[in-house]
Amino acid sequence: MFKKILTLCLSAALLFGPCQTTICAQGSKADQIVADMTLQEKVAQLFIVEPEDLTGSSKTVTKISSRLKNAYKQYPVGGFILKSEHITGKSQIKTLNEDLMSLGVSTAGIIPFLAVDEEGGTVARIASNSALGVKNVGNMSAIGATKDTGQAYSAGKYIGNYLIKYGFNVDFAPVADIWSNKSNTVIKYRSFGSSSTLVSNMVGKFVSGLRSTGVASTLKHFPGHGNTTEDSHLGMAVSNRTLSQLRKSELLPFKKGIARGSEFVMVGHISLPKITGNNTPATLSKKIVTNILRKELSYDGIIITDSMSMEAITDSYSSGEAAVLAIQAGCDMILTPDDFTEAYTAVLEAVQSGEISESRLDESVTRIVTLKLKLAKPSSTSISSLSAASRGFKVTWKKTSAKATGYQLQYATESGFTKNKKTIKVKGISKSSKTVKNLKAKTNYYVRVRTYRTISGKTYYSSWSKKKKVKTG
């Protein structure tokens, strides 16, 4: 199991300090974790599903059950998407997400993605539920109409803050589509507008606002769903744009969002016959996913499909066929296949037969694990003030996000933190200061602070704050 490597990584962080703690989120550690996974574990990581996809029950999951736990042990999927029906109240959704997080760490040794469609306006699983007590930021079309990109940033940040509060770490937003076909009703209010420049700037700001809270963003629906007439939920959706036209228009918001660091790009089930030469959905097209998104746009984040239970897929492909074709096209993750077990089995057998190489599988899983290591860490903090006290000092720091468990304070008599070093744990994120006493009088001490987060017995650390010096009284 790959839990062993993660434990070693965290132990190294505790033993050696900040450099090793930071590197836990880097590719080398992800490579080690992936190398220790079984083939079955790696394939499971490719899927984000609804809880019911694992339980096989028609009963909506609103809390963890033994049935879900047992199913997850067999299929430790990459994450879960929760919809309106999974969300009934404040404490309920916080508990469900906390339990899903703990289930992932205790069973698979790494956090799951906990995703939601929270665009604002007509698509808002949290804000549309009055029991959760957050305002709806409104449709992106209305924000775009103001031409004030600051509003897009504020919307992204506001959404991210309440998603973190309720335990989510991935938002399938923003919509990066340009509403260029007035007959298109599925994108109309979800898009920032019909100008490529306006939409690009708005998308970039929304991504920055969302990511500032520690929530991963998702650009959708690549390479642009705003020019279609049809709704891919209901069947084939066709765009007759040429690649030259896409480069001048539809691709620009995606490029802007990628430049701002968007962790995911979601590919839509849009057919582009003038580019692919047929009606293959973009999700299953190597020309679209690999040649354009991965290579031309130089995107190295996670490429995820739109829901594979949409009729644009299910009308022409089985769950297994679609899943294999999506991975072969270059997608890293598959969202809610119509039949999860069939899709999982098909990908597993494709790797076992060599139809999909294991190196290709490892490429996707490494991206997934790398981001999970990053999202597992709490936000860092900084020292607000540091003052001398009688044979001691008082340090105050900036309070951090809801996904932290507490703070760790470290001080030493020299700047490298090797002599007379002492580490103190301060439990609870509501606390923001600590007075340290009984030190040497009239002595210089270097002080730094970081946050920590404990999930199912595993502790994740942020990077250390910038050190500051104080002379004791």
Secondary structure by P-SEA (a helix, b strand, c coil): caaaaaaaaaaaaaccccccccccccaaaaaaaaaaccaaaaaaacbbbccccccccccccccccaaaaaaaaacccccccccccccccaaaaaaaaaaaaaaaaaaccccccccccccccccccccccccccccccccaaaaaaaccaaaaaaaaaaaaaaaaaacccccccccccccccccccccccccccccaaaaaaaaaaaaaaaacccbbbbbccccccccccccccccbbbbcccaaaaaaccaaaaaaaaaacccbbbbccccccccccccccccccccccccccccccccccbbbbcccccccccccccaaaaaaaaaaaccccccccccaaaaaaaaaaaaaaccccaaaaaaaaaaaaaaaaaaaccbbbbbcccccccccbbbbbbbbcccccbbbbbbccccccccbbbbbbbccccccbbbbccccccbbbbbbbbbbbbcccbbbbcccccbbbbbcc
